[in-house]
Amino acid sequence: MMRGTVSIAPRGLDFTRRAIATALRPGIGECERYAESRWGHTSRTARITKAAIAGLTTQTSAGSEMVSDEGAAAEFFQLVLAKSVVGRLPLRRVPFRTRMLLMLESPPVAWRDEGGSYRTSPIKLASLSGLERLDVGTMLVASRELLEDQSVDSELIIRDQLVKALSSAVDQAFLDPSNSGSAGVRPASVTNGASTDSPSENLFEWDSFQGDIQNSWIVMHPLQAARMSGAERPDIGANGGTWSGFRVITSTAHPDGSFTLIDPDYVALALGNPEVRASEEATVELVDSSSMASGSSVAAASMTSMFQVNAVSIIGSLNANWAVVRPEAVQTHDATAFGL
């Protein structure tokens, strides 16, 4: 009878532990032995470490290794989605690099009598070019003392920082109206160039909106939702809720003072599982705010070697891309114009 090992670690922690083992013992064999000694030779972390070393690992001269265990990566991926707007909205999931035809209207349906024919009419379709694999990532710096601490709390710190940074980066690109995209680098936000109705109309008279109203969601900043909460709108707050039947999602990546109405069926989304790489052979700028792109009057901060400060850099990344299939199905409204 076949037996497997069940992990009782919090979700996404095996993936994070694999990154910790890679960071502390980057050499082939050393990483595997460290995982076995710290978490047990039958632990899931030890097993995925062996699998990664055997055939699913990409190494560089800096000693970094790619985490590729599908089960552990999927758990971590679900945590990122649960924190992000793109994960909470039921967007239309599509594969990368696959051309698709998407229906913009329901197909014609008709009743017929015996011997009669069904009514037919042209079907309105939109052609979606294959979405390329674009990469979004973040880097955090952790002391070796934190990584070597064997408490679950220290491991959760690393996991939560990676999850928060990745979800925030994706949401910022997805919702920032000023993000017009960059070919081959970053997709444009769904709110970039989005239409709006005149504030002189009543709030819910969205005549030009071409999405399915019953399937549409509203996205806004948590503070905007909190200001709207009250006796007239008791079901909405900083964590979202409902507003006149519309489901509301909040995100700090959405500009405050406005809200976006979106039919998720008309936004195509392609996502790939995350990867984590770690190395102490890196040089980074350790400052509170970046000075690389600052004005000439601001002196650039000195670069710091991870080895010299006994620290490790950890990079978390994932593939993501999206496209608005029907622009009229996304509208951004000025909340203050409606007295909200």
Phi, psi and omega per residue, in radians:
M1 nan 2.334 -3.131
M2 -1.397 2.424 3.122
R3 -2.198 2.516 3.103
G4 -2.132 2.913 3.123
T5 -1.739 2.210 3.126
V6 -1.712 2.225 3.134
S7 -1.557 2.276 3.084
I8 -1.786 0.144 3.120
A9 -1.219 2.667 3.057
P10 -0.970 2.666 -3.089
R11 -0.989 2.371 3.108
G12 1.443 -0.089 -3.057
L13 -1.361 -0.571 3.097
D14 -1.079 -0.703 3.092
F15 -1.085 -0.744 3.128
T16 -1.183 -0.717 3.125
R17 -1.089 -0.630 3.080
R18 -1.068 -0.708 3.104
A19 -1.161 -0.672 3.125
I20 -1.118 -0.779 3.120
A21 -1.078 -0.698 3.107
T22 -1.119 -0.687 -3.104
A23 -1.197 -0.707 -3.054
L24 -1.459 -0.565 -3.124
R25 -2.336 1.389 -3.028
P26 -1.245 -0.294 -3.071
G27 -1.295 2.573 3.077
I28 -1.086 2.307 -3.082
G29 1.619 -0.803 3.122
E30 -1.156 -0.744 3.138
C31 -1.066 -0.777 -3.136
E32 -1.111 -0.803 -3.124
R33 -1.143 -0.647 3.124
Y34 -1.134 -0.757 3.134
A35 -1.074 -0.700 3.140
E36 -1.167 -0.710 -3.097
S37 -1.281 -0.542 -3.075
R38 -1.530 -0.711 -3.053
W39 -2.008 -0.004 3.117
G40 1.745 2.463 -3.053
H41 -1.228 -0.305 3.081
T42 -1.729 0.051 -3.104
S43 -1.226 2.751 3.118
R44 -1.122 -0.634 3.131
T45 -1.070 -0.751 3.128
A46 -1.124 -0.674 -3.111
R47 -1.201 -0.724 3.137
I48 -1.273 -0.442 3.047
T49 -1.153 -0.772 3.091
K50 -1.078 -0.749 -3.126
A51 -1.105 -0.704 -3.130
A52 -1.144 -0.732 -3.127
I53 -1.192 -0.637 -3.052
A54 -1.174 -0.770 -3.057
G55 -2.755 -0.070 -3.044
L56 -2.019 0.486 -3.043
T57 -2.076 2.383 3.009
T58 -1.966 2.178 -3.092
Q59 -2.011 2.673 3.065
T60 -2.197 3.043 3.131
S61 -1.131 -0.321 3.123
A62 -1.437 -0.031 3.094
G63 1.477 0.265 -3.131
S64 -1.460 2.680 3.135
E65 -2.376 2.537 -3.093
M66 -1.650 2.255 3.096
V67 -1.442 2.179 -3.027
S68 -2.319 0.128 3.105
D69 -1.119 2.148 -3.006
E70 -1.183 -0.728 -3.108
G71 -1.142 -0.859 3.137
A72 -1.141 -0.696 3.117
A73 -1.132 -0.665 -3.137
A74 -1.115 -0.678 3.099
E75 -1.095 -0.800 3.123
F76 -1.109 -0.699 3.134
F77 -1.048 -0.723 3.134
Q78 -1.133 -0.579 3.083
L79 -1.147 -0.719 3.112
V80 -1.110 -0.770 -3.141
L81 -1.110 -0.683 -3.118
A82 -1.122 -0.436 3.140
K83 -1.569 -0.324 -2.983
S84 -1.806 2.747 3.091
V85 -1.173 -0.697 -3.115
V86 -1.123 -0.433 3.089
G87 -1.482 -0.570 -3.114
R88 -1.438 -0.468 3.050
L89 -1.402 2.405 3.106
P90 -1.400 1.113 -3.129
L91 -1.185 2.784 -3.127
R92 -1.341 1.890 -3.103
R93 -1.384 2.293 3.137
V94 -2.328 2.750 3.078
P95 -1.371 2.796 3.064
F96 -1.226 2.608 2.958
R97 0.922 0.704 3.129
T98 -2.279 2.038 3.120
R99 -1.237 2.383 -3.081
M100 -2.384 2.694 2.990
L101 -1.915 2.111 -3.100
L102 -1.975 2.372 -3.123
M103 -1.345 2.258 3.088
L104 -1.620 -0.293 3.113
E105 -2.431 2.741 3.104
S106 -1.147 2.559 3.109
P107 -1.149 2.651 -3.123
P108 -1.122 2.387 3.137
V109 -2.286 2.401 -3.127
A110 -2.638 2.657 3.004
W111 -1.517 2.655 3.105
R112 -2.462 2.648 3.059
D113 -1.580 3.051 -3.096
E114 -1.104 2.243 -3.127
G115 1.500 -0.146 3.130
G116 -1.466 -3.116 -3.132
S117 -2.120 2.730 3.076
Y118 -1.336 2.515 3.078
R119 -1.246 2.358 3.105
T120 -2.171 2.655 3.074
S121 -2.714 2.857 -3.141
P122 -1.038 2.476 3.093
I123 -1.681 2.227 -3.105
K124 -1.468 2.051 -3.084
L125 -2.153 2.738 3.010
A126 -2.156 2.385 3.121
S127 -1.621 2.196 3.141
L128 -1.934 1.999 3.082
S129 -1.140 2.695 -3.132
G130 -1.015 2.308 3.114
L131 -1.417 2.154 -3.135
E132 -1.282 2.710 3.069
R133 -1.335 1.857 3.057
L134 -1.807 2.611 -2.995
D135 -1.965 2.262 3.035
V136 -2.165 2.365 -3.081
G137 -2.644 2.975 3.119
T138 -2.511 2.681 3.105
M139 -2.163 2.311 3.016
L140 -2.125 2.696 -3.133
V141 -1.993 2.241 -3.139
A142 -2.237 2.518 3.086
S143 -1.271 2.645 3.096
R144 -1.117 -0.508 3.111
E145 -1.080 -0.731 3.121
L146 -1.139 -0.765 -3.118
L147 -1.165 -0.575 -3.118
E148 -1.428 -0.273 3.081
D149 -1.131 2.179 -3.011
Q150 -1.586 0.176 3.086
S151 -1.372 2.608 3.098
V152 -1.109 -0.559 -3.117
D153 -1.032 -0.744 -3.127
S154 -1.179 -0.631 3.106
E155 -1.201 -0.638 3.107
L156 -1.169 -0.543 3.087
I157 -1.043 -0.820 3.135
I158 -1.111 -0.812 -3.135
R159 -1.036 -0.846 -3.059
D160 -1.176 -0.615 3.111
Q161 -1.155 -0.723 3.112
L162 -1.137 -0.773 -3.127
V163 -1.096 -0.813 -3.112
K164 -1.123 -0.748 -3.104
A165 -1.151 -0.757 -3.128
L166 -1.172 -0.789 -3.129
S167 -1.132 -0.663 3.120
S168 -1.157 -0.702 -3.137
A169 -1.128 -0.731 3.129
V170 -1.155 -0.787 -3.117
D171 -1.129 -0.665 3.138
Q172 -1.070 -0.776 3.126
A173 -1.208 -0.569 -3.080
F174 -1.297 -0.562 -2.974
L175 -1.981 -0.263 -3.060
D176 -1.229 1.997 -3.101
P177 -1.075 -0.434 -3.123
S178 -1.414 -0.113 -3.135
N179 -1.454 1.745 3.127
S180 -1.589 0.051 3.094
G181 1.476 2.900 3.093
S182 -2.523 2.109 -3.033
A183 -0.960 2.206 3.107
G184 1.336 0.009 -3.094
V185 -2.142 -0.958 -3.009
R186 -2.549 2.320 3.089
P187 -1.304 2.671 3.063
A188 -1.215 2.643 3.117
S189 -1.223 2.749 3.123
V190 -1.246 -0.332 -3.132
T191 -1.609 -0.139 -3.140
N192 -1.202 2.025 -3.123
G193 1.319 0.213 -3.136
A194 -1.152 2.534 -3.122
S195 -1.382 3.013 3.099
T196 -2.658 2.750 3.048
D197 -1.614 2.833 3.140
S198 -1.215 2.336 3.109
P199 -1.183 -0.184 3.105
S200 -1.257 -0.302 3.099
E201 -1.438 2.925 3.048
N202 -1.147 2.764 -2.990
L203 -0.953 -0.817 -3.029
F204 -1.779 0.366 3.042
E205 -1.624 1.290 -3.092
W206 -1.686 1.301 -3.029
D207 -1.156 -0.588 -3.055
S208 -1.548 -0.057 3.125
F209 -1.289 2.208 -3.045
Q210 -1.888 0.176 3.062
G211 -1.495 3.097 3.081
D212 -1.468 1.936 -3.074
I213 -0.993 -0.717 -3.101
Q214 -1.243 -0.282 -3.141
N215 -1.842 0.062 -3.017
S216 -1.576 2.679 3.135
W217 -2.128 2.813 3.063
I218 -2.073 2.333 3.116
V219 -2.072 2.348 3.127
M220 -2.685 2.999 3.107
H221 -1.282 2.526 3.138
P222 -0.977 -0.644 -3.136
L223 -1.199 -0.626 3.089
Q224 -1.104 -0.761 3.130
A225 -1.141 -0.661 3.138
A226 -1.151 -0.671 3.127
R227 -1.178 -0.524 -3.123
M228 -1.382 -0.342 -3.085
S229 -1.164 2.372 3.140
G230 3.030 -2.892 -3.104
A231 -1.091 -0.601 -3.140
E232 -1.346 -0.481 -3.126
R233 -2.334 1.267 -3.042
P234 -1.329 -0.246 -3.026
D235 -1.720 0.185 3.140
I236 -2.140 2.538 3.133
G237 -2.845 -2.971 -3.050
A238 -1.025 -0.488 3.130
N239 -1.678 0.264 3.117
G240 1.663 -2.552 -3.118
G241 2.236 -2.376 3.099
T242 -2.344 2.647 3.120
W243 -2.430 1.917 -3.101
S244 0.917 0.622 3.123
G245 1.627 -0.310 3.094
F246 -1.355 2.361 3.053
R247 -1.339 2.338 -3.033
V248 -2.042 2.290 3.035
I249 -2.043 2.408 3.117
T250 -1.958 2.585 3.101
S251 -2.721 2.402 3.083
T252 -1.216 -0.208 3.095
A253 -1.340 -0.305 3.123
H254 -1.447 2.378 3.135
P255 -1.021 2.415 3.086
D256 -1.273 2.591 3.106
G257 1.601 0.054 3.116
S258 -2.520 2.991 3.040
F259 -2.534 2.694 -3.088
T260 -2.080 2.230 3.045
L261 -1.687 2.235 -3.033
I262 -2.514 2.346 2.987
D263 -1.682 1.889 -3.027
P264 -1.135 -0.295 3.109
D265 -1.141 -0.370 -3.081
Y266 -1.840 0.378 2.999
V267 -2.186 2.005 3.139
A268 -1.521 2.360 -3.081
L269 -2.296 2.273 3.031
A270 -2.097 2.266 -3.109
L271 -2.334 2.566 3.064
G272 -2.149 2.721 -3.108
N273 -1.067 2.662 -3.098
P274 -1.320 2.845 3.044
E275 -2.323 2.644 3.089
V276 -2.298 2.317 3.080
R277 -2.253 2.624 -3.106
A278 -2.479 2.571 3.107
S279 -2.831 2.549 2.999
E280 -1.781 -0.042 3.131
E281 -1.692 1.046 -3.137
A282 -2.396 2.746 3.085
T283 -2.164 2.135 -3.075
V284 -2.277 2.890 3.111
E285 -1.635 1.939 -3.093
L286 -1.773 1.587 3.103
V287 -2.446 2.909 3.122
D288 -1.224 -0.577 3.099
S289 -2.487 2.498 -3.034
S290 -1.146 2.454 3.091
S291 -1.987 0.026 -3.064
M292 -1.083 -0.647 -3.087
A293 -1.864 0.314 -3.105
S294 -1.407 3.069 3.131
G295 -1.157 2.895 -3.074
S296 -1.143 -0.341 -3.119
S297 -1.374 -0.216 -3.132
V298 -1.681 2.136 -3.128
A299 -1.307 2.375 3.125
A300 -1.187 2.474 3.112
A301 -1.254 2.689 3.120
S302 -1.271 2.534 3.117
M303 -1.436 2.481 -3.039
T304 -2.079 2.308 3.088
S305 -1.387 2.293 3.100
M306 -1.072 -0.646 -3.126
F307 -1.129 -0.674 -3.081
Q308 -1.207 -0.549 -3.107
V309 -1.785 0.199 3.089
N310 1.000 0.831 -3.122
A311 -2.255 2.964 -3.130
V312 -2.327 2.373 3.047
S313 -1.657 2.343 -3.139
I314 -2.141 2.190 -3.138
I315 -1.911 2.188 3.017
G316 -1.961 2.364 -3.096
S317 -2.578 2.831 3.022
L318 -2.678 2.807 3.082
N319 -1.594 2.370 3.140
A320 -2.691 2.580 3.038
N321 -2.863 2.670 3.127
W322 -2.657 2.894 3.106
A323 -2.704 2.435 3.061
V324 -1.438 2.042 -3.087
V325 -1.367 -0.635 -3.139
R326 -2.275 1.748 -3.057
P327 -0.964 -0.554 -3.107
E328 -1.259 -0.073 3.134
A329 -1.649 0.149 3.061
V330 -2.316 2.132 3.112
Q331 -2.355 2.416 3.080
T332 -1.939 2.342 -3.079
H333 -2.151 2.492 3.088
D334 -1.386 1.930 -3.089
A335 -1.125 -0.635 -3.109
T336 -1.167 -0.501 3.126
A337 -1.163 -0.420 3.107
F338 -1.724 0.183 3.124
G339 1.242 0.487 -3.110
L340 -1.747 nan nan
